[in-house]
Amino acid sequence: MKVFSQIESMGHEQIVFCNDPASGLKAIIAIHDTTLGPALGGTRLLPYENEEDALLDVLRLSRGMTYKAACAGLSLGGGKAVIIADPKQKTEQMFRSFGRFVQSLSGRYITAEDMNTNVTNMDHIRLETKFVTGVSAGLGGSGDPSFMTAKGTFYGMQAAVRHRLGRSDFHGLKVSIQGVGAVGKHLCQMLHDKGAKLYISDIDDKKLKEMHSLYNATIVSEKELYSLDLDVYAPCARGATLNTSNIQMFKTKVIAGCANNQLEDEEKHAKMLKDLKILYAPDFVINAGGLINVANEITGYQLEKVESEVARIASTLETIFIEADKLGITTQDASKRFAEKRIKSVSNLKSMSQLETSAIGKLKK
Protein backbone atom coordinates (compact mmCIF):
# COMPACT_ATOMS: atom_id res chain seq x y z
CA MET A 1 0.00 0.00 0.00
CA LYS A 2 1.30 3.49 -0.91
CA VAL A 3 0.61 5.20 2.40
CA PHE A 4 0.86 8.84 1.35
CA SER A 5 -1.24 8.42 -1.79
CA GLN A 6 -3.87 6.62 0.29
CA ILE A 7 -3.87 9.40 2.89
CA GLU A 8 -4.08 12.10 0.22
CA SER A 9 -6.93 10.41 -1.65
CA MET A 10 -9.05 10.27 1.52
CA GLY A 11 -8.17 13.79 2.67
CA HIS A 12 -6.40 13.02 5.95
CA GLU A 13 -4.32 15.57 7.82
CA GLN A 14 -2.14 13.31 9.96
CA ILE A 15 -1.39 9.66 10.67
CA VAL A 16 0.54 8.61 13.78
CA PHE A 17 2.09 5.15 14.17
CA CYS A 18 2.56 4.17 17.81
CA ASN A 19 5.01 1.44 18.81
CA ASP A 20 5.99 0.41 22.35
CA PRO A 21 7.62 -3.04 22.59
CA ALA A 22 7.63 -2.93 26.41
CA SER A 23 3.81 -2.89 26.58
CA GLY A 24 3.18 -4.69 23.29
CA LEU A 25 1.43 -1.61 21.88
CA LYS A 26 1.11 -1.33 18.11
CA ALA A 27 -1.42 1.35 17.22
CA ILE A 28 -2.36 3.82 14.51
CA ILE A 29 -4.06 7.18 15.13
CA ALA A 30 -5.69 8.85 12.12
CA ILE A 31 -6.73 12.50 12.14
CA HIS A 32 -8.93 13.18 9.15
CA ASP A 33 -10.20 16.78 9.36
CA THR A 34 -10.08 19.38 12.13
CA THR A 35 -11.95 22.20 10.39
CA LEU A 36 -14.80 22.06 12.91
CA GLY A 37 -12.60 21.37 15.94
CA PRO A 38 -10.27 18.76 17.46
CA ALA A 39 -10.65 15.22 16.16
CA LEU A 40 -12.71 12.97 18.44
CA GLY A 41 -13.09 9.26 17.83
CA GLY A 42 -12.85 5.94 19.63
CA THR A 43 -10.03 3.44 19.87
CA ARG A 44 -10.78 0.03 18.34
CA LEU A 45 -8.78 -3.06 19.35
CA LEU A 46 -8.65 -5.98 16.94
CA PRO A 47 -6.19 -8.72 15.89
CA TYR A 48 -5.95 -7.48 12.30
CA GLU A 49 -4.55 -10.00 9.84
CA ASN A 50 -1.98 -7.46 8.67
CA GLU A 51 -0.94 -3.84 9.13
CA GLU A 52 -2.46 -2.82 5.78
CA ASP A 53 -5.91 -3.90 6.97
CA ALA A 54 -5.47 -1.93 10.18
CA LEU A 55 -4.43 1.18 8.29
CA LEU A 56 -7.31 0.98 5.83
CA ASP A 57 -9.77 0.48 8.70
CA VAL A 58 -8.54 3.48 10.67
CA LEU A 59 -8.52 5.68 7.55
CA ARG A 60 -12.14 4.80 6.71
CA LEU A 61 -13.30 5.07 10.31
CA SER A 62 -11.69 8.46 10.91
CA ARG A 63 -13.17 9.90 7.71
CA GLY A 64 -16.56 8.63 8.84
CA MET A 65 -16.07 10.44 12.15
CA THR A 66 -15.60 13.75 10.31
CA TYR A 67 -18.95 13.28 8.58
CA LYS A 68 -20.55 12.01 11.78
CA ALA A 69 -19.53 15.04 13.85
CA ALA A 70 -20.57 17.43 11.08
CA CYS A 71 -24.02 15.86 10.64
CA ALA A 72 -24.53 15.80 14.41
CA GLY A 73 -23.86 19.54 14.62
CA LEU A 74 -20.79 19.12 16.84
CA SER A 75 -17.80 21.46 16.91
CA LEU A 76 -15.44 18.54 16.43
CA GLY A 77 -13.40 16.98 13.67
CA GLY A 78 -12.90 13.36 12.73
CA GLY A 79 -10.33 10.98 14.13
CA LYS A 80 -9.97 7.34 15.09
CA ALA A 81 -7.41 4.93 16.48
CA VAL A 82 -6.84 1.20 16.15
CA ILE A 83 -4.74 -1.03 18.37
CA ILE A 84 -3.47 -4.21 16.72
CA ALA A 85 -3.87 -6.86 19.41
CA ASP A 86 -5.89 -9.80 20.65
CA PRO A 87 -8.61 -8.50 23.02
CA LYS A 88 -7.61 -11.21 25.52
CA GLN A 89 -4.11 -9.73 25.76
CA LYS A 90 -4.95 -6.10 26.53
CA THR A 91 -3.37 -4.67 29.70
CA GLU A 92 -3.29 -1.49 31.76
CA GLN A 93 0.30 -0.96 30.59
CA MET A 94 -0.79 -1.08 26.94
CA PHE A 95 -3.49 1.56 27.40
CA ARG A 96 -1.32 3.82 29.54
CA SER A 97 1.33 3.66 26.83
CA PHE A 98 -1.32 4.54 24.24
CA GLY A 99 -2.42 7.44 26.46
CA ARG A 100 1.07 8.92 26.24
CA PHE A 101 0.92 8.90 22.46
CA VAL A 102 -2.49 10.63 22.62
CA GLN A 103 -1.01 13.22 25.00
CA SER A 104 1.82 13.90 22.55
CA LEU A 105 -0.74 15.25 20.06
CA SER A 106 -1.63 18.06 22.50
CA GLY A 107 -5.39 17.84 22.00
CA ARG A 108 -5.54 17.47 18.22
CA TYR A 109 -7.00 14.01 18.88
CA ILE A 110 -9.36 13.04 21.72
CA THR A 111 -10.03 9.35 22.18
CA ALA A 112 -12.95 7.28 23.49
CA GLU A 113 -14.01 3.65 23.59
CA ASP A 114 -14.91 1.52 20.60
CA MET A 115 -14.94 -2.14 19.64
CA ASN A 116 -13.20 -4.26 22.33
CA THR A 117 -12.35 -1.27 24.52
CA ASN A 118 -14.32 -0.15 27.56
CA VAL A 119 -14.61 2.35 30.41
CA THR A 120 -11.83 0.69 32.40
CA ASN A 121 -9.48 1.01 29.43
CA MET A 122 -10.39 4.69 29.09
CA ASP A 123 -9.71 5.20 32.79
CA HIS A 124 -6.21 3.76 32.26
CA ILE A 125 -5.65 6.12 29.33
CA ARG A 126 -6.84 8.98 31.55
CA LEU A 127 -3.89 8.34 33.89
CA GLU A 128 -1.62 9.60 31.11
CA THR A 129 -3.70 12.20 29.27
CA LYS A 130 -6.72 14.45 29.73
CA PHE A 131 -7.64 14.01 26.06
CA VAL A 132 -9.98 11.06 26.58
CA THR A 133 -13.76 10.76 27.01
CA GLY A 134 -16.08 7.95 28.06
CA VAL A 135 -14.29 7.58 31.39
CA SER A 136 -16.02 6.48 34.59
CA ALA A 137 -18.19 8.82 36.66
CA GLY A 138 -15.52 8.91 39.36
CA LEU A 139 -13.19 10.63 36.90
CA GLY A 140 -15.86 13.06 35.73
CA GLY A 141 -17.09 11.05 32.76
CA SER A 142 -20.42 9.64 31.63
CA GLY A 143 -19.36 6.00 31.39
CA ASP A 144 -20.31 3.59 28.62
CA PRO A 145 -21.84 5.50 25.64
CA SER A 146 -23.35 2.41 24.00
CA PHE A 147 -26.85 3.08 25.34
CA MET A 148 -26.91 6.50 23.63
CA THR A 149 -25.59 4.95 20.41
CA ALA A 150 -28.49 2.49 20.54
CA LYS A 151 -30.98 5.24 21.35
CA GLY A 152 -29.85 7.36 18.40
CA THR A 153 -30.02 4.30 16.14
CA PHE A 154 -33.56 3.63 17.37
CA TYR A 155 -34.63 7.23 16.63
CA GLY A 156 -33.02 7.01 13.20
CA MET A 157 -34.75 3.71 12.50
CA GLN A 158 -38.07 5.34 13.41
CA ALA A 159 -37.39 8.09 10.86
CA ALA A 160 -36.54 5.52 8.17
CA VAL A 161 -39.67 3.48 8.91
CA ARG A 162 -41.82 6.61 8.67
CA HIS A 163 -40.24 7.64 5.39
CA ARG A 164 -40.21 4.25 3.67
CA LEU A 165 -43.16 2.42 5.23
CA GLY A 166 -45.38 5.29 6.31
CA ARG A 167 -45.48 3.82 9.81
CA SER A 168 -45.12 5.69 13.10
CA ASP A 169 -44.72 2.55 15.21
CA PHE A 170 -42.87 -0.79 15.24
CA HIS A 171 -45.73 -3.03 16.36
CA GLY A 172 -45.57 -6.29 14.40
CA LEU A 173 -42.66 -5.16 12.21
CA LYS A 174 -39.98 -7.76 11.50
CA VAL A 175 -36.56 -6.41 12.41
CA SER A 176 -33.26 -8.29 12.17
CA ILE A 177 -30.17 -7.32 14.13
CA GLN A 178 -26.73 -8.52 13.12
CA GLY A 179 -24.62 -8.26 16.25
CA VAL A 180 -26.11 -8.12 19.75
CA GLY A 181 -23.13 -6.76 21.62
CA ALA A 182 -22.86 -3.56 23.66
CA VAL A 183 -25.14 -1.54 21.36
CA GLY A 184 -27.18 -4.29 19.74
CA LYS A 185 -28.49 -5.62 23.05
CA HIS A 186 -29.91 -2.18 23.97
CA LEU A 187 -31.47 -1.91 20.53
CA CYS A 188 -33.12 -5.31 21.03
CA GLN A 189 -34.77 -4.10 24.22
CA MET A 190 -35.99 -0.84 22.68
CA LEU A 191 -37.51 -2.60 19.67
CA HIS A 192 -39.03 -5.38 21.76
CA ASP A 193 -40.66 -2.81 24.04
CA LYS A 194 -42.31 -1.27 20.96
CA GLY A 195 -43.71 -4.57 19.72
CA ALA A 196 -41.22 -5.51 16.99
CA LYS A 197 -40.57 -9.16 16.11
CA LEU A 198 -36.82 -9.72 16.37
CA TYR A 199 -34.41 -11.92 14.40
CA ILE A 200 -30.81 -11.96 15.60
CA SER A 201 -27.37 -13.20 14.57
CA ASP A 202 -24.00 -13.06 16.35
CA ILE A 203 -20.79 -15.05 16.65
CA ASP A 204 -21.32 -15.26 20.43
CA ASP A 205 -23.85 -17.99 21.31
CA LYS A 206 -24.12 -16.77 24.90
CA LYS A 207 -25.32 -13.34 23.79
CA LEU A 208 -27.80 -14.88 21.38
CA LYS A 209 -29.30 -17.10 24.06
CA GLU A 210 -29.62 -14.12 26.41
CA MET A 211 -31.50 -12.04 23.82
CA HIS A 212 -33.73 -15.01 22.97
CA SER A 213 -34.56 -15.48 26.63
CA LEU A 214 -35.20 -11.81 27.36
CA TYR A 215 -36.98 -10.70 24.19
CA ASN A 216 -38.12 -13.91 22.45
CA ALA A 217 -35.77 -13.09 19.57
CA THR A 218 -35.44 -15.73 16.84
CA ILE A 219 -31.84 -16.87 16.37
CA VAL A 220 -30.75 -17.29 12.74
CA SER A 221 -27.47 -17.67 10.89
CA GLU A 222 -25.88 -14.64 9.26
CA LYS A 223 -26.63 -15.94 5.77
CA GLU A 224 -30.28 -16.53 6.70
CA LEU A 225 -30.46 -13.00 8.05
CA TYR A 226 -29.74 -11.55 4.60
CA SER A 227 -32.49 -13.47 2.82
CA LEU A 228 -35.31 -13.15 5.38
CA ASP A 229 -38.47 -11.32 4.36
CA LEU A 230 -38.05 -8.30 6.67
CA ASP A 231 -39.14 -4.73 7.25
CA VAL A 232 -35.83 -3.55 8.73
CA TYR A 233 -32.29 -4.95 8.74
CA ALA A 234 -29.91 -3.50 11.36
CA PRO A 235 -26.18 -4.21 10.90
CA CYS A 236 -24.65 -3.72 14.36
CA ALA A 237 -21.34 -5.58 14.15
CA ARG A 238 -18.24 -5.06 12.00
CA GLY A 239 -18.26 -3.02 8.81
CA ALA A 240 -18.41 -3.90 5.10
CA THR A 241 -21.30 -6.35 5.60
CA LEU A 242 -23.25 -4.73 2.75
CA ASN A 243 -21.50 -5.90 -0.38
CA THR A 244 -22.00 -7.27 -3.89
CA SER A 245 -22.31 -10.86 -2.71
CA ASN A 246 -25.25 -10.29 -0.37
CA ILE A 247 -27.15 -7.12 -1.33
CA GLN A 248 -29.08 -8.96 -4.05
CA MET A 249 -30.25 -11.42 -1.37
CA PHE A 250 -31.96 -8.78 0.76
CA LYS A 251 -35.76 -8.71 0.99
CA THR A 252 -35.85 -5.88 3.50
CA LYS A 253 -37.28 -2.40 2.88
CA VAL A 254 -35.04 -0.48 5.29
CA ILE A 255 -31.43 -0.84 6.38
CA ALA A 256 -30.71 1.09 9.58
CA GLY A 257 -28.04 -0.07 12.03
CA CYS A 258 -25.23 1.14 14.25
CA ALA A 259 -22.17 -0.51 12.64
CA ASN A 260 -19.52 1.73 11.10
CA ASN A 261 -18.60 1.59 7.40
CA GLN A 262 -21.47 -0.75 6.53
CA LEU A 263 -20.97 -0.38 2.76
CA GLU A 264 -17.95 -2.23 1.42
CA ASP A 265 -17.86 0.18 -1.54
CA GLU A 266 -19.73 3.38 -0.64
CA GLU A 267 -20.67 4.54 -4.13
CA LYS A 268 -21.33 1.18 -5.75
CA HIS A 269 -23.29 -0.44 -2.94
CA ALA A 270 -25.32 2.65 -2.03
CA LYS A 271 -26.44 2.71 -5.67
CA MET A 272 -27.34 -0.99 -5.56
CA LEU A 273 -29.54 -0.43 -2.50
CA LYS A 274 -31.23 2.56 -4.14
CA ASP A 275 -31.96 0.53 -7.28
CA LEU A 276 -33.55 -2.17 -5.14
CA LYS A 277 -35.70 0.50 -3.42
CA ILE A 278 -34.12 -0.29 -0.05
CA LEU A 279 -33.91 2.84 2.09
CA TYR A 280 -30.43 3.04 3.62
CA ALA A 281 -29.78 5.17 6.72
CA PRO A 282 -26.11 6.20 6.39
CA ASP A 283 -24.16 4.79 9.30
CA PHE A 284 -22.27 7.95 10.23
CA VAL A 285 -25.56 9.79 10.72
CA ILE A 286 -27.66 7.17 12.51
CA ASN A 287 -24.96 5.94 14.92
CA ALA A 288 -23.85 9.35 16.21
CA GLY A 289 -25.50 8.95 19.63
CA GLY A 290 -22.36 7.66 21.32
CA LEU A 291 -20.24 10.45 19.85
CA ILE A 292 -22.76 13.05 21.00
CA ASN A 293 -22.69 11.53 24.47
CA VAL A 294 -18.91 11.62 24.93
CA ALA A 295 -18.56 14.99 23.17
CA ASN A 296 -20.71 16.53 25.88
CA GLU A 297 -18.15 15.49 28.49
CA ILE A 298 -15.80 18.07 26.99
CA THR A 299 -18.12 21.01 27.59
CA GLY A 300 -19.79 19.73 30.79
CA TYR A 301 -22.10 16.73 30.73
CA GLN A 302 -25.84 17.40 30.98
CA LEU A 303 -28.09 14.41 30.34
CA GLU A 304 -31.04 16.52 29.18
CA LYS A 305 -28.88 18.25 26.56
CA VAL A 306 -27.48 14.91 25.36
CA GLU A 307 -30.98 13.44 25.04
CA SER A 308 -32.11 16.43 22.98
CA GLU A 309 -29.13 16.23 20.62
CA VAL A 310 -29.46 12.46 20.17
CA ALA A 311 -33.17 12.85 19.35
CA ARG A 312 -32.23 15.25 16.52
CA ILE A 313 -30.68 12.34 14.61
CA ALA A 314 -34.20 11.51 13.39
CA SER A 315 -34.86 14.95 11.90
CA THR A 316 -31.39 15.05 10.32
CA LEU A 317 -32.06 11.73 8.60
CA GLU A 318 -35.48 12.87 7.43
CA THR A 319 -33.84 15.92 5.82
CA ILE A 320 -31.32 13.63 4.11
CA PHE A 321 -34.01 11.22 2.86
CA ILE A 322 -36.03 14.10 1.39
CA GLU A 323 -32.95 15.60 -0.27
CA ALA A 324 -31.99 12.23 -1.77
CA ASP A 325 -35.51 11.79 -3.19
CA LYS A 326 -35.55 15.34 -4.54
CA LEU A 327 -32.20 15.07 -6.33
CA GLY A 328 -32.49 11.39 -7.30
CA ILE A 329 -29.24 10.53 -5.52
CA THR A 330 -28.34 7.93 -2.92
CA THR A 331 -28.84 8.67 0.77
CA GLN A 332 -25.08 8.14 1.18
CA ASP A 333 -24.36 10.97 -1.25
CA ALA A 334 -27.03 13.19 0.31
CA SER A 335 -25.58 12.72 3.79
CA LYS A 336 -22.05 13.48 2.62
CA ARG A 337 -23.32 16.67 0.96
CA PHE A 338 -25.05 17.59 4.23
CA ALA A 339 -21.79 17.16 6.17
CA GLU A 340 -19.54 18.81 3.59
CA LYS A 341 -21.83 21.84 3.38
CA ARG A 342 -21.40 22.50 7.10
CA ILE A 343 -17.62 21.92 7.00
CA LYS A 344 -17.28 24.29 4.06
CA SER A 345 -19.37 27.00 5.74
CA VAL A 346 -17.18 26.90 8.86
CA SER A 347 -14.04 26.83 6.73
CA ASN A 348 -15.25 29.95 4.91
CA LEU A 349 -15.83 31.68 8.24
CA LYS A 350 -12.27 30.89 9.29
CA SER A 351 -10.96 32.26 5.99
CA MET A 352 -12.93 35.46 6.52
CA SER A 353 -11.52 35.79 10.03
CA GLN A 354 -7.97 35.38 8.73
CA LEU A 355 -8.59 38.03 6.07
CA GLU A 356 -9.95 40.42 8.69
CA THR A 357 -6.94 39.84 10.94
CA SER A 358 -4.60 40.46 8.02
CA ALA A 359 -6.46 43.62 7.02
CA ILE A 360 -6.38 45.00 10.59
CA GLY A 361 -2.66 44.24 10.77
CA LYS A 362 -2.05 46.23 7.57
CA LEU A 363 -4.13 49.17 8.82
CA LYS A 364 -2.11 49.32 12.04
CA LYS A 365 1.01 49.65 9.97
C-alpha positions as CSV (number, residue, x, y, z in Angstrom):
1,M,0.0,0.0,0.0
2,K,1.3,3.5,-0.9
3,V,0.6,5.2,2.4
4,F,0.9,8.8,1.4
5,S,-1.2,8.4,-1.8
6,Q,-3.9,6.6,0.3
7,I,-3.9,9.4,2.9
8,E,-4.1,12.1,0.2
9,S,-6.9,10.4,-1.6
10,M,-9.1,10.3,1.5
11,G,-8.2,13.8,2.7
12,H,-6.4,13.0,5.9
13,E,-4.3,15.6,7.8
14,Q,-2.1,13.3,10.0
15,I,-1.4,9.7,10.7
16,V,0.5,8.6,13.8
17,F,2.1,5.1,14.2
18,C,2.6,4.2,17.8
19,N,5.0,1.4,18.8
20,D,6.0,0.4,22.3
21,P,7.6,-3.0,22.6
22,A,7.6,-2.9,26.4
23,S,3.8,-2.9,26.6
24,G,3.2,-4.7,23.3
25,L,1.4,-1.6,21.9
26,K,1.1,-1.3,18.1
27,A,-1.4,1.4,17.2
28,I,-2.4,3.8,14.5
29,I,-4.1,7.2,15.1
30,A,-5.7,8.8,12.1
31,I,-6.7,12.5,12.1
32,H,-8.9,13.2,9.1
33,D,-10.2,16.8,9.4
34,T,-10.1,19.4,12.1
35,T,-11.9,22.2,10.4
36,L,-14.8,22.1,12.9
37,G,-12.6,21.4,15.9
38,P,-10.3,18.8,17.5
39,A,-10.7,15.2,16.2
40,L,-12.7,13.0,18.4
41,G,-13.1,9.3,17.8
42,G,-12.8,5.9,19.6
43,T,-10.0,3.4,19.9
44,R,-10.8,0.0,18.3
45,L,-8.8,-3.1,19.4
46,L,-8.6,-6.0,16.9
47,P,-6.2,-8.7,15.9
48,Y,-6.0,-7.5,12.3
49,E,-4.6,-10.0,9.8
50,N,-2.0,-7.5,8.7
51,E,-0.9,-3.8,9.1
52,E,-2.5,-2.8,5.8
53,D,-5.9,-3.9,7.0
54,A,-5.5,-1.9,10.2
55,L,-4.4,1.2,8.3
56,L,-7.3,1.0,5.8
57,D,-9.8,0.5,8.7
58,V,-8.5,3.5,10.7
59,L,-8.5,5.7,7.6
60,R,-12.1,4.8,6.7
61,L,-13.3,5.1,10.3
62,S,-11.7,8.5,10.9
63,R,-13.2,9.9,7.7
64,G,-16.6,8.6,8.8
65,M,-16.1,10.4,12.2
66,T,-15.6,13.7,10.3
67,Y,-19.0,13.3,8.6
68,K,-20.6,12.0,11.8
69,A,-19.5,15.0,13.9
70,A,-20.6,17.4,11.1
71,C,-24.0,15.9,10.6
72,A,-24.5,15.8,14.4
73,G,-23.9,19.5,14.6
74,L,-20.8,19.1,16.8
75,S,-17.8,21.5,16.9
76,L,-15.4,18.5,16.4
77,G,-13.4,17.0,13.7
78,G,-12.9,13.4,12.7
79,G,-10.3,11.0,14.1
80,K,-10.0,7.3,15.1
81,A,-7.4,4.9,16.5
82,V,-6.8,1.2,16.2
83,I,-4.7,-1.0,18.4
84,I,-3.5,-4.2,16.7
85,A,-3.9,-6.9,19.4
86,D,-5.9,-9.8,20.7
87,P,-8.6,-8.5,23.0
88,K,-7.6,-11.2,25.5
89,Q,-4.1,-9.7,25.8
90,K,-5.0,-6.1,26.5
91,T,-3.4,-4.7,29.7
92,E,-3.3,-1.5,31.8
93,Q,0.3,-1.0,30.6
94,M,-0.8,-1.1,26.9
95,F,-3.5,1.6,27.4
96,R,-1.3,3.8,29.5
97,S,1.3,3.7,26.8
98,F,-1.3,4.5,24.2
99,G,-2.4,7.4,26.5
100,R,1.1,8.9,26.2
101,F,0.9,8.9,22.5
102,V,-2.5,10.6,22.6
103,Q,-1.0,13.2,25.0
104,S,1.8,13.9,22.5
105,L,-0.7,15.3,20.1
106,S,-1.6,18.1,22.5
107,G,-5.4,17.8,22.0
108,R,-5.5,17.5,18.2
109,Y,-7.0,14.0,18.9
110,I,-9.4,13.0,21.7
111,T,-10.0,9.3,22.2
112,A,-12.9,7.3,23.5
113,E,-14.0,3.6,23.6
114,D,-14.9,1.5,20.6
115,M,-14.9,-2.1,19.6
116,N,-13.2,-4.3,22.3
117,T,-12.4,-1.3,24.5
118,N,-14.3,-0.1,27.6
119,V,-14.6,2.4,30.4
120,T,-11.8,0.7,32.4
121,N,-9.5,1.0,29.4
122,M,-10.4,4.7,29.1
123,D,-9.7,5.2,32.8
124,H,-6.2,3.8,32.3
125,I,-5.6,6.1,29.3
126,R,-6.8,9.0,31.6
127,L,-3.9,8.3,33.9
128,E,-1.6,9.6,31.1
129,T,-3.7,12.2,29.3
130,K,-6.7,14.4,29.7
131,F,-7.6,14.0,26.1
132,V,-10.0,11.1,26.6
133,T,-13.8,10.8,27.0
134,G,-16.1,7.9,28.1
135,V,-14.3,7.6,31.4
136,S,-16.0,6.5,34.6
137,A,-18.2,8.8,36.7
138,G,-15.5,8.9,39.4
139,L,-13.2,10.6,36.9
140,G,-15.9,13.1,35.7
141,G,-17.1,11.0,32.8
142,S,-20.4,9.6,31.6
143,G,-19.4,6.0,31.4
144,D,-20.3,3.6,28.6
145,P,-21.8,5.5,25.6
146,S,-23.3,2.4,24.0
147,F,-26.8,3.1,25.3
148,M,-26.9,6.5,23.6
149,T,-25.6,4.9,20.4
150,A,-28.5,2.5,20.5
151,K,-31.0,5.2,21.3
152,G,-29.8,7.4,18.4
153,T,-30.0,4.3,16.1
154,F,-33.6,3.6,17.4
155,Y,-34.6,7.2,16.6
156,G,-33.0,7.0,13.2
157,M,-34.8,3.7,12.5
158,Q,-38.1,5.3,13.4
159,A,-37.4,8.1,10.9
160,A,-36.5,5.5,8.2
161,V,-39.7,3.5,8.9
162,R,-41.8,6.6,8.7
163,H,-40.2,7.6,5.4
164,R,-40.2,4.2,3.7
165,L,-43.2,2.4,5.2
166,G,-45.4,5.3,6.3
167,R,-45.5,3.8,9.8
168,S,-45.1,5.7,13.1
169,D,-44.7,2.5,15.2
170,F,-42.9,-0.8,15.2
171,H,-45.7,-3.0,16.4
172,G,-45.6,-6.3,14.4
173,L,-42.7,-5.2,12.2
174,K,-40.0,-7.8,11.5
175,V,-36.6,-6.4,12.4
176,S,-33.3,-8.3,12.2
177,I,-30.2,-7.3,14.1
178,Q,-26.7,-8.5,13.1
179,G,-24.6,-8.3,16.2
180,V,-26.1,-8.1,19.7
181,G,-23.1,-6.8,21.6
182,A,-22.9,-3.6,23.7
183,V,-25.1,-1.5,21.4
184,G,-27.2,-4.3,19.7
185,K,-28.5,-5.6,23.1
186,H,-29.9,-2.2,24.0
187,L,-31.5,-1.9,20.5
188,C,-33.1,-5.3,21.0
189,Q,-34.8,-4.1,24.2
190,M,-36.0,-0.8,22.7
191,L,-37.5,-2.6,19.7
192,H,-39.0,-5.4,21.8
193,D,-40.7,-2.8,24.0
194,K,-42.3,-1.3,21.0
195,G,-43.7,-4.6,19.7
196,A,-41.2,-5.5,17.0
197,K,-40.6,-9.2,16.1
198,L,-36.8,-9.7,16.4
199,Y,-34.4,-11.9,14.4
200,I,-30.8,-12.0,15.6
201,S,-27.4,-13.2,14.6
202,D,-24.0,-13.1,16.4
203,I,-20.8,-15.1,16.7
204,D,-21.3,-15.3,20.4
205,D,-23.8,-18.0,21.3
206,K,-24.1,-16.8,24.9
207,K,-25.3,-13.3,23.8
208,L,-27.8,-14.9,21.4
209,K,-29.3,-17.1,24.1
210,E,-29.6,-14.1,26.4
211,M,-31.5,-12.0,23.8
212,H,-33.7,-15.0,23.0
213,S,-34.6,-15.5,26.6
214,L,-35.2,-11.8,27.4
215,Y,-37.0,-10.7,24.2
216,N,-38.1,-13.9,22.5
217,A,-35.8,-13.1,19.6
218,T,-35.4,-15.7,16.8
219,I,-31.8,-16.9,16.4
220,V,-30.8,-17.3,12.7
221,S,-27.5,-17.7,10.9
222,E,-25.9,-14.6,9.3
223,K,-26.6,-15.9,5.8
224,E,-30.3,-16.5,6.7
225,L,-30.5,-13.0,8.0
226,Y,-29.7,-11.6,4.6
227,S,-32.5,-13.5,2.8
228,L,-35.3,-13.2,5.4
229,D,-38.5,-11.3,4.4
230,L,-38.0,-8.3,6.7
231,D,-39.1,-4.7,7.3
232,V,-35.8,-3.6,8.7
233,Y,-32.3,-5.0,8.7
234,A,-29.9,-3.5,11.4
235,P,-26.2,-4.2,10.9
236,C,-24.7,-3.7,14.4
237,A,-21.3,-5.6,14.2
238,R,-18.2,-5.1,12.0
239,G,-18.3,-3.0,8.8
240,A,-18.4,-3.9,5.1
241,T,-21.3,-6.3,5.6
242,L,-23.2,-4.7,2.7
243,N,-21.5,-5.9,-0.4
244,T,-22.0,-7.3,-3.9
245,S,-22.3,-10.9,-2.7
246,N,-25.2,-10.3,-0.4
247,I,-27.1,-7.1,-1.3
248,Q,-29.1,-9.0,-4.0
249,M,-30.2,-11.4,-1.4
250,F,-32.0,-8.8,0.8
251,K,-35.8,-8.7,1.0
252,T,-35.9,-5.9,3.5
253,K,-37.3,-2.4,2.9
254,V,-35.0,-0.5,5.3
255,I,-31.4,-0.8,6.4
256,A,-30.7,1.1,9.6
257,G,-28.0,-0.1,12.0
258,C,-25.2,1.1,14.2
259,A,-22.2,-0.5,12.6
260,N,-19.5,1.7,11.1
261,N,-18.6,1.6,7.4
262,Q,-21.5,-0.7,6.5
263,L,-21.0,-0.4,2.8
264,E,-17.9,-2.2,1.4
265,D,-17.9,0.2,-1.5
266,E,-19.7,3.4,-0.6
267,E,-20.7,4.5,-4.1
268,K,-21.3,1.2,-5.7
269,H,-23.3,-0.4,-2.9
270,A,-25.3,2.7,-2.0
271,K,-26.4,2.7,-5.7
272,M,-27.3,-1.0,-5.6
273,L,-29.5,-0.4,-2.5
274,K,-31.2,2.6,-4.1
275,D,-32.0,0.5,-7.3
276,L,-33.5,-2.2,-5.1
277,K,-35.7,0.5,-3.4
278,I,-34.1,-0.3,0.0
279,L,-33.9,2.8,2.1
280,Y,-30.4,3.0,3.6
281,A,-29.8,5.2,6.7
282,P,-26.1,6.2,6.4
283,D,-24.2,4.8,9.3
284,F,-22.3,8.0,10.2
285,V,-25.6,9.8,10.7
286,I,-27.7,7.2,12.5
287,N,-25.0,5.9,14.9
288,A,-23.9,9.3,16.2
289,G,-25.5,8.9,19.6
290,G,-22.4,7.7,21.3
291,L,-20.2,10.4,19.8
292,I,-22.8,13.0,21.0
293,N,-22.7,11.5,24.5
294,V,-18.9,11.6,24.9
295,A,-18.6,15.0,23.2
296,N,-20.7,16.5,25.9
297,E,-18.1,15.5,28.5
298,I,-15.8,18.1,27.0
299,T,-18.1,21.0,27.6
300,G,-19.8,19.7,30.8
301,Y,-22.1,16.7,30.7
302,Q,-25.8,17.4,31.0
303,L,-28.1,14.4,30.3
304,E,-31.0,16.5,29.2
305,K,-28.9,18.3,26.6
306,V,-27.5,14.9,25.4
307,E,-31.0,13.4,25.0
308,S,-32.1,16.4,23.0
309,E,-29.1,16.2,20.6
310,V,-29.5,12.5,20.2
311,A,-33.2,12.9,19.4
312,R,-32.2,15.3,16.5
313,I,-30.7,12.3,14.6
314,A,-34.2,11.5,13.4
315,S,-34.9,15.0,11.9
316,T,-31.4,15.0,10.3
317,L,-32.1,11.7,8.6
318,E,-35.5,12.9,7.4
319,T,-33.8,15.9,5.8
320,I,-31.3,13.6,4.1
321,F,-34.0,11.2,2.9
322,I,-36.0,14.1,1.4
323,E,-33.0,15.6,-0.3
324,A,-32.0,12.2,-1.8
325,D,-35.5,11.8,-3.2
326,K,-35.6,15.3,-4.5
327,L,-32.2,15.1,-6.3
328,G,-32.5,11.4,-7.3
329,I,-29.2,10.5,-5.5
330,T,-28.3,7.9,-2.9
331,T,-28.8,8.7,0.8
332,Q,-25.1,8.1,1.2
333,D,-24.4,11.0,-1.2
334,A,-27.0,13.2,0.3
335,S,-25.6,12.7,3.8
336,K,-22.0,13.5,2.6
337,R,-23.3,16.7,1.0
338,F,-25.0,17.6,4.2
339,A,-21.8,17.2,6.2
340,E,-19.5,18.8,3.6
341,K,-21.8,21.8,3.4
342,R,-21.4,22.5,7.1
343,I,-17.6,21.9,7.0
344,K,-17.3,24.3,4.1
345,S,-19.4,27.0,5.7
346,V,-17.2,26.9,8.9
347,S,-14.0,26.8,6.7
348,N,-15.2,29.9,4.9
349,L,-15.8,31.7,8.2
350,K,-12.3,30.9,9.3
351,S,-11.0,32.3,6.0
352,M,-12.9,35.5,6.5
353,S,-11.5,35.8,10.0
354,Q,-8.0,35.4,8.7
355,L,-8.6,38.0,6.1
356,E,-10.0,40.4,8.7
357,T,-6.9,39.8,10.9
358,S,-4.6,40.5,8.0
359,A,-6.5,43.6,7.0
360,I,-6.4,45.0,10.6
361,G,-2.7,44.2,10.8
362,K,-2.0,46.2,7.6
363,L,-4.1,49.2,8.8
364,K,-2.1,49.3,12.0
365,K,1.0,49.7,10.0
